[in-house]
Amino acid sequence: MSNARKATMKIRSANATDTARILDIYSYYVERTAISFECETPTRDEFSRRVSRTLRKYPYIVVEDSGRVEGYAYAGPLKDRAAYDRSCEVSIYLAQESRGKGYGRALYDELEKRLKAMGILNLYACIGSPIEEDEYLTNNSEQFHAHLGFVKVGEFHKCGLKFGRWYNVIWMEKTIGEHA
């Protein structure tokens, strides 16, 4: 990432005024890809509730460049059981025109920092995985997560049906702290 881009980039917690832009970014993934397994874009009210619910316990952050939100990342519970409290699931979405500019790494670096400060030790990413790459899904997300230190730990076969095609799901894991 260039120094000029670093100078104009800012990562901060999401707030209610970000909902429309975040939903705009997410709607692309719902409507045009199999990256999200949702088949209908949530309403703005529903999406706002999701963001608020997440922020009660976990980080939900956005990356801005020159004042415009270019992507977001958030964490949530891996499972709703006390023994999982040192683990969480993470997700990231970037505006299509913003991919390849270093925003993804910057978001995950900040998310990891915040989660580590909360005592989180394990991160998990649930990723759509093509049986064969197509116009709706490639292996880019798996490759991006591997580049950031995640390792593939599981795969579910033909568990998502979208656009009349079956897709697999993989789980990737990253350890960010010591298990004492």
Secondary structure, 3 states (H helix, E strand, C coil): CCHHHHHHEEEEECCHHHHHHHHHHHHHHHHHCCCCCCCCCCCHHHHHHHHHHHHCCCCEEEEEECCEEEEEEEEEECCCCHHHCCEEEEEEEECHHHCCCCHHHHHHHHHHHHHHHCCCCEEEEEEEECCCCCCCCCCHHHHHHHHCCCEEEEEEEEEEEECCEEEEEEEEEEECCCCC
